[in-house]
């Protein structure tokens, strides 16, 4: 079967699924057409998890179906809210738009010799030790001061605690600089990966940021698939472990900082706990905006903030932040944040057209980095760090992807490259 025929099958399915959704427009139809789309892509892409068309759409769909499922079960997410009549249609249009704008659906082929190099280990060790030291010190400072919530942490003046949030984010992809080196033992690589996992767990337990662990698991999955080191047992273990971790993460985040373990009777069901961990918030926020008829408020102004967000500390652009606007307008009385929604940002700028525009920007940005990820060591690490950000940012805005992409992934890669190049010229080593 040729590639063009396979693509035609997917396009044909999208047309049929769209017609069915417009005819029935209910939860069962919405879930069914989404699950079938993922199954079709799995078959077409040969279950290649590295391909973001499959990986992103699977996670994106999970975010979009979680809230309607919990809503149908009469389970509260922040507050009870009637599901908007346009929720299913707009969400499906977003999914179809991403697929169409993404373009060619072929898998990128990785050659081990292209994405592994001989590295200057002393340099990496120094950087890694500094990142670890700041992160651990910041976590212990949080524990010692007895901070109980993310709201408190957002308003502290401690430079160490603010730095800790930065270093934990940087640590998500940094171990790849070690494990992709040709001159490091398998035992050393495994130690780094396990130690770093324990470290991001500490970050979740103290900072309350589940994305530390969520993003790191994505990094590990893509790495093992790239290296062809994935066996069925390992896939099952990672899948089960991830579900259990996310299902319990609502109670476990800031565990070391809180006075007691926070249990939620609603989340005693593991499936409910999993869906209600972080996935439901994106759907809730999008549905909330639909009910508020908050379309076309900003007329594109939030994109100013998104693309300049790496310079937020130096430019007066915070008034254009869609996430801050949403929190201050609707949830100012809450002590904890509710996140935001990627689709919601498009909606508050240009309505339905804004949702399509949002998926266009996401699709082209993802395709840009994925198509270059097999070129060399640095491109590959930037891509993995980037795609892990994208996965979690479905419940945030575009700026939550662009800012850490430049601040952490690109700047760190550029810094390591420049210093390595200087050492190479000085010593003649292959780096």
C-alpha positions in Angstrom: 0.0 0.0 0.0 1.5 3.4 -1.0 1.8 6.4 1.2 -0.7 8.4 -0.8 -3.3 5.6 -0.4 -2.7 5.5 3.3 -3.1 9.2 3.6 -6.3 9.0 1.5 -7.7 6.5 4.0 -7.1 8.8 6.9 -8.6 11.8 5.1 -11.6 9.7 4.1 -12.0 8.6 7.7 -11.8 12.2 8.9 -14.6 13.2 6.5 -16.9 10.3 7.7 -16.1 11.0 11.4 -16.9 14.7 11.0 -20.3 13.9 9.4 -21.1 11.5 12.2 -20.2 14.0 14.9 -22.3 16.7 13.3 -25.2 14.3 13.1 -25.0 12.9 16.7 -22.8 15.4 18.7 -22.6 13.3 21.9 -20.0 11.8 24.2 -20.2 8.3 22.7 -19.7 9.5 19.2 -16.9 12.0 20.2 -14.9 9.4 22.1 -15.4 6.7 19.4 -14.2 8.8 16.5 -11.2 9.9 18.5 -10.2 6.4 19.6 -10.6 5.1 16.0 -8.4 8.0 14.7 -5.6 7.0 17.1 -6.0 3.3 16.2 -5.8 4.3 12.5 -2.6 6.4 13.1 -1.1 3.6 15.1 -1.5 1.2 12.2 -0.3 3.8 9.7 2.7 4.8 11.7 3.5 1.3 12.9 3.1 2.4 16.6 6.1 4.8 16.3 5.7 6.8 19.5 8.5 9.1 18.4 6.3 10.5 15.7 4.6 13.6 17.3 1.6 13.2 15.0 0.7 10.1 17.0 2.2 11.1 20.3 0.7 14.7 20.4 -2.7 13.8 19.1 -3.0 10.9 21.6 -2.2 13.2 24.5 -4.3 16.1 23.1 -7.3 13.8 22.6 -6.9 12.5 26.2 -7.0 16.1 27.4 -10.2 16.8 25.3 -12.2 13.7 26.3 -11.3 13.7 30.1 -13.6 16.5 31.1 -16.7 15.4 29.2 -16.3 11.9 30.6 -16.1 13.2 34.2 -18.9 15.6 33.5 -21.1 12.7 32.3 -20.2 10.9 35.5 -21.3 13.9 37.5 -17.8 14.4 39.0 -16.8 17.9 39.9 -13.8 19.5 38.2 -13.2 22.9 39.9 -16.9 23.5 39.8 -20.0 21.9 38.1 -20.5 23.3 34.7 -22.9 22.5 31.8 -21.2 21.1 28.8 -21.4 23.5 25.9 -23.2 22.4 22.7 -20.1 23.4 20.6 -17.5 21.6 22.8 -17.3 18.3 20.8 -17.5 20.1 17.4 -14.8 22.7 18.2 -12.5 20.1 19.8 -12.8 17.8 16.8 -12.2 20.7 14.3 -9.0 21.4 16.3 -7.9 17.7 15.9 -8.6 17.6 12.2 -6.9 21.0 11.7 -3.7 19.8 13.4 -3.6 16.7 11.2 -4.2 18.7 8.0 -1.6 21.4 8.8 1.0 18.9 10.0 1.5 17.7 6.4 3.5 14.6 5.6 3.0 11.8 8.1 6.1 9.8 7.5 8.3 8.7 10.4 11.7 10.3 10.7 14.5 7.7 10.6 17.2 8.0 13.2 20.8 6.8 12.8 22.6 6.2 16.1 25.8 7.7 14.8 24.0 11.0 14.0 22.6 11.6 17.5 25.4 10.2 19.6 28.8 11.8 20.0 31.9 11.7 22.2 31.3 14.3 24.9 33.4 16.2 27.4 32.0 14.5 30.5 33.7 16.8 33.1 32.0 19.8 31.6 28.6 18.0 31.7 29.2 16.8 35.2 29.9 20.3 36.5 26.7 21.7 34.9 24.6 18.7 36.1 26.0 19.0 39.7 25.2 22.7 39.8 21.6 22.1 38.5 21.1 19.3 41.0 22.5 21.2 43.9 20.3 24.3 43.3 17.2 22.0 42.9 17.8 20.0 46.0 18.6 23.1 48.1 15.5 24.9 46.8 13.3 21.8 47.7 14.7 21.7 51.2 14.1 25.4 51.6 10.5 24.9 50.7 10.2 22.0 53.3 12.0 24.0 56.0 9.8 27.1 55.5 6.6 24.9 55.5 5.0 26.3 52.3 1.7 24.6 51.7 0.6 25.5 48.2 1.8 26.7 44.8 0.0 30.0 45.5 2.4 30.6 48.4 5.4 29.7 46.3 4.4 32.1 43.5 4.5 34.9 46.0 7.8 34.2 47.8 10.8 36.5 47.4 13.4 33.8 47.8 15.8 33.8 44.9 16.8 30.2 45.6 13.2 28.9 45.3 12.7 30.8 42.1 16.0 29.4 40.8 14.9 25.9 41.8 11.9 26.1 39.5 14.2 27.0 36.6 16.7 24.2 37.4 14.1 21.5 37.7 12.7 22.5 34.3 16.2 22.4 32.9 16.8 18.9 34.4 13.9 17.3 32.4 16.0 16.9 29.3 19.5 17.4 30.5 20.3 13.7 31.2 20.1 13.1 27.5 23.5 14.9 27.1 25.0 12.0 29.1 23.0 9.0 27.8 23.6 9.9 24.1 27.3 10.0 24.6 29.4 7.3 23.1 32.0 7.3 25.8 29.7 6.6 28.8 29.0 3.2 30.2 25.5 1.6 30.2 25.6 1.5 34.0 26.5 5.2 34.2 23.6 6.0 31.8 21.1 4.0 33.8 22.3 5.6 37.0 21.8 9.1 35.6 18.3 8.3 34.3 17.1 6.8 37.6 18.7 9.5 39.8 17.2 12.2 37.7 13.8 10.5 38.0 14.1 10.6 41.8 15.1 14.2 41.5 12.0 15.3 39.5 9.9 13.4 41.9 11.3 15.5 44.7 10.5 18.5 42.6 6.9 17.4 42.3 6.6 16.7 46.0 7.9 20.1 47.0 6.9 22.5 44.1 3.7 20.7 43.3 4.6 20.7 39.6 3.4 17.5 38.0 4.8 18.5 34.7 8.4 17.7 36.0 7.5 14.0 36.2 5.1 14.0 33.2 7.6 15.7 30.9 10.4 13.5 32.1 8.4 10.3 31.4 7.8 11.6 27.8 11.5 12.2 27.4 12.3 8.6 28.6 9.7 7.0 26.3 11.0 8.8 23.2 14.6 8.1 24.1 14.0 4.3 24.5 12.0 4.1 21.3 14.8 6.0 19.4 17.4 3.6 20.7 15.2 0.6 19.9 15.5 -0.5 23.5 11.7 -0.9 24.1 10.3 -4.4 24.7 6.7 -5.2 25.4 7.3 -5.7 29.1 8.9 -2.2 29.4 6.1 -0.6 27.5 3.5 -2.2 29.8 5.5 -1.2 32.9 5.9 2.4 31.9 2.2 2.7 30.9 1.0 1.1 34.2 3.4 3.1 36.3 2.5 6.4 34.6 -1.2 5.8 35.1 -0.7 5.0 38.8 1.6 8.0 39.3 -0.7 10.5 37.6 -3.8 9.0 39.3 -2.3 9.6 42.7 -0.4 12.8 41.8 -3.2 15.2 43.0 -2.7 13.9 46.5 1.0 13.5 46.3 2.1 16.9 44.9 3.7 19.1 47.6 3.6 16.0 49.8 6.8 16.9 51.6 5.6 20.5 52.1 2.1 19.7 53.3 1.2 18.8 56.8 -0.8 15.7 55.7 -1.5 13.5 52.8 -4.4 15.0 50.8 -6.9 12.4 49.9 -9.8 12.9 47.6 -12.7 10.5 47.7 -13.6 11.3 44.1 -10.2 10.1 43.0 -10.4 6.8 44.8 -11.3 5.2 41.4 -8.0 4.9 39.5 -9.5 5.9 36.2 -11.2 8.9 37.7 -8.0 9.9 39.5 -6.1 9.6 36.2 -8.5 11.7 34.2 -8.9 14.2 37.0 -5.1 14.5 37.6 -4.4 17.3 35.0 -6.1 16.1 31.9 -9.6 17.4 32.8 -8.6 20.9 33.5 -7.9 21.8 29.8 -11.4 20.6 28.8 -13.0 22.3 31.7 -11.3 25.6 31.0 -12.2 25.4 27.3 -15.8 24.6 28.0 -16.0 27.4 30.6 -14.8 29.9 28.0 -17.4 28.6 25.5 -20.1 29.1 28.1 -18.9 32.6 28.8 -19.0 33.4 25.1 -15.5 34.8 25.5 -14.6 34.6 21.8 -12.5 37.2 20.0 -11.8 39.3 23.0 -8.1 39.9 22.4 -8.0 40.1 18.6 -4.5 38.4 18.5 -2.9 40.4 21.3 -2.0 37.3 23.4 0.3 36.2 20.6 2.4 39.2 21.3 3.0 37.9 24.8 3.5 34.3 23.6 6.3 35.1 21.1 8.0 37.6 23.4 7.5 35.5 26.5 11.2 34.6 26.8 11.8 38.3 27.4 8.9 38.7 29.8 11.2 39.9 32.6 12.4 42.8 30.5 9.3 43.8 28.5 5.9 45.2 29.8 3.8 42.5 28.1 2.2 40.7 31.1 -1.2 42.3 30.4 -1.4 40.2 27.2 -0.9 36.9 29.0 -4.0 34.8 28.3 -3.4 32.6 31.4 -3.1 35.6 33.8 -6.2 37.2 32.2 -8.2 34.0 32.7 -7.1 33.5 36.3 -7.6 37.2 37.3 -11.0 37.5 35.5 -12.7 34.3 36.6 -10.7 32.6 39.4 -9.1 35.4 41.3 -10.6 34.2 44.6 -8.9 30.8 44.3 -5.7 30.0 46.2 -4.6 27.5 43.6 -4.5 27.9 39.8 -6.7 26.2 37.4 -4.3 26.3 34.4 -5.6 27.3 31.0 -6.3 25.7 27.7 -4.4 25.7 24.3 -7.7 25.8 22.4 -9.1 28.5 24.7 -6.2 30.9 23.7 -7.2 30.6 20.1 -10.9 31.0 21.0 -10.4 34.3 23.0 -8.5 35.8 20.1 -10.5 34.9 17.0 -13.2 32.4 18.0 -13.4 29.3 15.9 -10.9 30.7 13.4 -8.5 31.3 16.3 -8.8 27.6 17.3 -7.8 26.6 13.8 -5.0 29.2 13.8 -3.7 27.8 17.2 -3.5 24.3 15.7 -1.7 25.6 12.6 0.9 27.2 14.8 1.3 24.1 16.9 1.4 21.7 13.9 4.1 23.7 12.0 6.2 24.3 15.1 6.2 20.6 16.0 6.9 19.6 12.4 9.8 22.0 12.2 11.6 20.5 15.2 10.7 16.9 14.4 11.9 17.0 10.8 15.3 18.2 12.0 15.6 15.9 15.1 17.7 13.3 13.2 20.3 15.7 12.0 22.6 15.8 15.1 22.9 15.4 18.8 21.8 18.9 19.7 18.7 19.0 17.4 17.6 15.7 18.8 17.8 16.8 22.5 16.1 20.1 21.7 13.3 18.2 20.0 12.7 15.8 22.9 12.8 18.6 25.4 10.4 20.6 23.2 7.9 17.8 22.5 7.7 17.0 26.3 6.7 20.7 26.8 4.1 20.5 24.1 2.5 17.4 25.7 1.9 19.1 29.0 1.0 22.5 27.6 -2.3 21.4 26.2 -3.6 22.8 29.5 -1.7 26.1 29.1 -1.0 28.6 26.3 1.4 28.9 23.5 3.8 31.0 25.6 4.2 28.1 28.0 5.9 26.3 25.1 7.9 29.1 23.5 9.4 30.5 26.7 11.0 27.3 28.1 11.9 26.2 24.6 14.2 29.2 24.3 15.2 29.6 27.9 16.1 26.0 28.7 16.2 23.8 25.6 17.8 26.0 23.0 20.0 28.2 25.3 21.4 25.1 27.2 22.1 23.3 23.9 23.8 26.4 22.5 25.8 26.8 25.6 27.0 23.2 25.7 27.8 23.4 22.0 29.8 26.6 22.3 31.8 25.4 25.3 32.5 22.0 23.8 33.6 23.7 20.6 36.0 25.9 22.5 37.4 22.8 24.4 37.8 21.0 21.1 39.8 23.8 19.6 42.0 24.0 22.6 42.7 20.3 23.3 42.0 18.7 19.9 39.5 16.3 21.5 36.5 15.0 19.6 33.5 16.4 21.3 
